Amino acid sequence: MNTFKISYFVVVFIMVLAIAITLSEPLRVEASHRDKYGRVIAATRAKKGGNRTSAMTCDKSPKVCRLKGSSGRDCCRKRCVDLRTNKLNCGRCGKSCQYSEVCCNGYCVNPMFDKRHCGGCFKKCNKGRSCAYGMCSYA
C-alpha cells in the first residue's frame, strides 16, 4: 500500500511538472517577440485583455511576417506564407495548385512536363528539348 502511494505521488508530480512546462513555453515565445517588436505591441496586447495568440497573428500585425525566420512575407488566413512558393496559396491567398503541380514564382506549374520548370522551378530545358517525367529529353 505504501508503494502505491509513493508511485501515485510521483505520477501526479510528473503530470503537474509537464503541465507547468507546457504553459510556460508560450510565455518564453512571447518574450522573444516582445524584444523584436518593441513596447508598442506589448502595450496593445495588455490593453486587449492579454490574449497572447490573437495579438500575434499576422492579420492584426502584418509586420510579424517580415521577421527573420518567418515562413513568408504575406498573410493568408492568419498565417505567414510565401505566395511565390506556397502550394496552398500560390500567387494569392486561397489559390491551390493541383496535386502534381508546384508553385514557382506565384504560378502553378507541372514540373513533370513543363520545359521551363522541368523537374523543379526554373530548371529550363535547352532549346529544342522536351520535358518528360521531370527530365529534359528523357526518351
Secondary structure as UniProt FT lines:
FT   HELIX           2..37
FT   HELIX           39..47
FT   TURN            48..49
FT   HELIX           52..55
FT   TURN            58..60
FT   HELIX           62..66
FT   TURN            68..69
FT   STRAND          74..76
FT   TURN            77..78
FT   STRAND          79..81
FT   TURN            83..85
FT   TURN            87..88
FT   TURN            93..94
FT   TURN            99..100
FT   STRAND          102..104
FT   TURN            105..106
FT   STRAND          107..109
FT   TURN            111..113
FT   TURN            115..116
FT   TURN            121..122
FT   TURN            127..128
FT   STRAND          131..132
FT   TURN            133..134
FT   STRAND          135..136
//
